[in-house]
């Protein structure tokens, strides 16, 4: 392999993370892992692909199993408290050192770390989506700076691309106040159950520009966290 060709291959891998070359070949026969095998998209962080775990009609909170890539039951939703939007995560992101440091800077608090999960995302749409375990393109318009225990647990707020009602919204400040209040209420109460004693708080609501920065940092954290896996794929 020539030096130039190898360089081009490295650039392709950088653009598509763990998708090339083995990821795509495996995807022809096996279901891709939602965290690692789905491309975040060429226009990230302006437009991102996201994996939807939970929809508003779910009375059970589902969460991706990081090892197998399948959805697993996390816990029943509390009473009638169900997520008011589509909810999931952004593939090929990781809340690590960069996300944690950024949260620390914005809150003036020390020793905040990333929560070690992919970056969470809420997707607003006027359509009723009957189930999760699907992917969708979303446009980030803001987010909640949420701290769970001592860990940064940001919630990106987005709109479904081309949605008739929400698709033209550019910033969280354009949202109806009630829509934002419902989201905030959900995240401040969804762990208020016996056995879940960690305190969560939302310190800030931020706009689209800051949401894109949080996504960039989570992409950077992902690259650092899974660098060895990338090297293994490049060696083939």
C-alpha positions as CSV (number, residue, x, y, z in Angstrom):
1,X,0.0,0.0,0.0
2,X,1.4,3.4,-1.0
3,X,1.9,6.1,1.6
4,X,-0.8,8.3,-0.1
5,X,-3.3,5.5,-0.3
6,X,-2.7,4.7,3.4
7,X,-3.2,8.3,4.3
8,X,-6.5,8.4,2.4
9,X,-7.7,5.3,4.2
10,X,-6.8,7.0,7.6
11,X,-8.8,10.0,6.6
12,X,-11.8,7.8,5.6
13,X,-11.6,6.1,9.0
14,X,-11.5,9.4,10.8
15,X,-14.6,10.5,8.9
16,X,-16.6,7.4,9.6
17,X,-15.0,6.4,12.9
18,X,-15.4,2.6,13.4
19,X,-17.5,2.0,10.3
20,X,-14.7,1.2,7.8
21,X,-13.6,-1.2,6.7
22,X,-14.7,-4.1,8.9
23,X,-17.7,-2.4,10.4
24,X,-19.4,-2.1,7.0
25,X,-18.6,-5.6,6.0
26,X,-20.0,-7.0,9.3
27,X,-23.0,-4.8,8.8
28,X,-24.0,-6.8,5.7
29,X,-24.6,-9.8,7.9
30,X,-25.0,-8.7,11.4
31,X,-26.8,-5.8,13.1
32,X,-24.5,-2.9,13.8
33,X,-23.8,-1.9,17.4
34,X,-25.9,1.3,17.8
35,X,-23.1,3.1,19.7
36,X,-20.1,2.2,17.5
37,X,-21.5,0.9,14.2
38,X,-23.8,3.8,13.3
39,X,-22.2,6.8,11.7
40,X,-22.8,10.1,13.5
41,X,-23.2,11.7,10.0
42,X,-21.0,13.9,7.8
43,X,-22.5,17.2,9.0
44,X,-22.1,16.6,12.7
45,X,-22.5,18.5,15.0
46,X,-25.0,20.6,12.9
47,X,-27.0,17.6,12.0
48,X,-26.5,14.3,13.8
49,X,-27.7,10.8,13.5
50,X,-29.2,9.5,16.8
51,X,-30.4,6.2,18.1
52,X,-33.8,6.3,19.7
53,X,-34.2,4.1,22.8
54,X,-37.5,5.4,24.3
55,X,-40.6,7.0,22.9
56,X,-43.4,8.9,24.8
57,X,-45.7,5.9,24.9
58,X,-43.2,3.7,26.7
59,X,-44.0,2.9,30.3
60,X,-40.7,1.1,30.6
61,X,-37.4,3.0,30.3
62,X,-35.1,1.1,27.9
63,X,-31.4,1.6,27.6
64,X,-28.8,0.3,25.3
65,X,-26.7,-2.6,26.6
66,X,-23.1,-1.4,26.0
67,X,-21.7,-4.9,25.5
68,X,-24.3,-6.5,23.2
69,X,-25.8,-3.4,21.6
70,X,-29.4,-4.6,22.3
71,X,-32.0,-2.7,24.2
72,X,-32.5,-3.8,27.8
73,X,-35.0,-2.9,30.4
74,X,-33.6,-0.3,32.7
75,X,-36.6,0.3,34.9
76,X,-40.3,1.1,34.9
77,X,-41.1,4.8,34.4
78,X,-42.2,6.4,37.6
79,X,-46.0,6.4,37.9
80,X,-47.3,8.5,34.9
81,X,-44.0,10.3,34.4
82,X,-43.0,9.4,30.8
83,X,-40.5,11.0,28.5
84,X,-42.2,13.8,26.5
85,X,-40.1,13.4,23.4
86,X,-38.1,10.8,21.5
87,X,-35.1,10.0,23.7
88,X,-31.8,8.2,23.0
89,X,-28.2,9.0,22.3
90,X,-25.8,10.2,19.6
91,X,-23.6,7.3,18.3
92,X,-19.8,7.7,18.3
93,X,-19.9,10.1,21.2
94,X,-18.6,9.7,24.8
95,X,-18.9,11.8,27.9
96,X,-15.4,11.8,29.2
97,X,-12.7,14.2,30.2
98,X,-13.4,17.0,27.7
99,X,-17.2,17.0,28.4
100,X,-16.5,16.9,32.2
101,X,-14.0,19.7,32.1
102,X,-16.3,21.9,30.0
103,X,-19.1,21.3,32.5
104,X,-16.7,22.3,35.3
105,X,-15.7,25.5,33.6
106,X,-19.4,26.5,33.0
107,X,-20.5,25.7,36.5
108,X,-17.3,26.7,38.4
109,X,-17.3,23.4,40.1
110,X,-14.3,21.2,40.5
111,X,-13.9,17.4,39.9
112,X,-16.8,17.1,37.5
113,X,-16.3,14.1,35.2
114,X,-18.1,12.8,32.2
115,X,-20.6,10.1,33.1
116,X,-18.9,7.5,30.8
117,X,-21.9,7.1,28.5
118,X,-22.7,8.3,24.9
119,X,-24.2,11.8,24.8
120,X,-28.0,11.8,25.4
121,X,-30.4,13.5,23.0
122,X,-34.1,14.4,23.0
123,X,-35.8,14.8,19.6
124,X,-38.9,16.9,19.2
125,X,-41.4,15.9,16.6
126,X,-45.1,16.4,16.0
127,X,-45.4,12.8,14.8
128,X,-46.3,9.8,17.0
129,X,-43.4,7.3,16.8
130,X,-44.7,3.9,18.0
131,X,-41.5,2.4,19.2
132,X,-37.8,2.9,19.7
133,X,-34.8,0.9,18.5
134,X,-34.5,3.1,15.4
135,X,-32.3,5.8,14.0
136,X,-33.2,9.4,13.1
137,X,-31.5,12.6,11.8
138,X,-31.8,15.5,14.3
139,X,-30.8,19.1,14.4
140,X,-29.4,20.2,17.8
141,X,-31.0,23.5,19.1
142,X,-29.9,23.5,22.7
143,X,-29.5,21.4,25.8
144,X,-29.6,21.0,29.6
145,X,-26.4,21.1,31.6
146,X,-27.3,18.3,33.9
147,X,-25.1,17.0,36.8
148,X,-25.9,13.5,38.1
149,X,-24.0,13.0,41.3
150,X,-20.6,14.5,40.3
151,X,-20.9,13.5,36.7
152,X,-21.7,15.6,33.6
153,X,-24.9,14.2,32.1
154,X,-25.8,16.7,29.4
155,X,-29.1,16.3,27.5
156,X,-29.0,17.7,24.0
157,X,-32.3,19.1,22.8
158,X,-33.0,18.7,19.1
159,X,-35.7,18.7,16.4
160,X,-36.4,16.0,14.0
161,X,-35.0,16.9,10.6
162,X,-37.7,18.1,8.2
163,X,-40.4,17.9,10.9
164,X,-43.4,20.0,9.9
165,X,-43.9,21.7,13.3
166,X,-40.4,21.7,14.8
167,X,-38.1,21.4,11.8
168,X,-37.5,25.1,11.3
169,X,-36.6,25.8,15.0
170,X,-33.0,27.0,15.2
171,X,-32.5,27.6,19.0
172,X,-34.1,26.4,22.2
173,X,-35.3,29.9,22.9
174,X,-37.8,29.5,20.1
175,X,-39.5,26.5,21.9
176,X,-42.8,27.0,23.7
177,X,-42.1,27.5,27.4
178,X,-44.3,24.5,28.3
179,X,-42.4,22.1,26.0
180,X,-39.1,23.1,27.8
181,X,-40.7,22.9,31.2
182,X,-42.0,19.4,30.6
183,X,-38.6,18.2,29.5
184,X,-37.0,19.7,32.5
185,X,-39.6,18.2,34.9
186,X,-39.0,14.7,33.4
187,X,-35.2,14.8,33.9
188,X,-35.5,16.2,37.4
189,X,-37.9,13.5,38.5
190,X,-37.3,10.4,36.4
191,X,-34.9,8.9,38.9
192,X,-37.0,9.8,41.9
193,X,-37.7,6.2,42.8
194,X,-36.7,3.8,45.7
195,X,-33.2,2.6,45.3
196,X,-32.2,5.5,43.1
197,X,-30.7,8.0,45.6
198,X,-28.4,10.0,43.4
199,X,-29.2,13.7,43.2
200,X,-29.6,15.3,39.8
201,X,-29.8,18.9,38.9
202,X,-30.0,21.1,35.8
203,X,-27.7,24.1,36.3
204,X,-28.2,25.7,32.9
205,X,-30.3,25.7,29.8
206,X,-28.0,26.5,26.8
207,X,-28.6,27.3,23.1
208,X,-27.7,25.7,19.8
209,X,-24.1,27.0,19.6
210,X,-23.2,25.5,23.0
211,X,-25.0,22.3,22.2
212,X,-22.8,21.9,19.1
213,X,-19.7,22.5,21.2
214,X,-20.8,19.8,23.7
215,X,-21.3,17.4,20.8
216,X,-17.8,18.3,19.4
217,X,-16.2,17.6,22.8
218,X,-18.1,14.3,23.1
219,X,-16.8,13.3,19.7
220,X,-13.3,14.1,20.8
221,X,-13.8,12.1,24.0
222,X,-15.0,9.1,21.9
223,X,-11.9,9.3,19.7
224,X,-9.7,9.2,22.8
225,X,-11.6,6.5,24.5
226,X,-11.7,4.1,21.6
227,X,-8.3,4.9,20.0
228,X,-7.0,1.4,20.5
229,X,-10.0,-0.1,18.7
230,X,-9.4,2.3,15.8
231,X,-5.8,1.3,15.6
232,X,-6.8,-2.4,15.6
233,X,-9.1,-1.8,12.6
234,X,-6.5,0.3,10.8
235,X,-4.0,-2.6,11.1
236,X,-6.1,-4.8,8.9
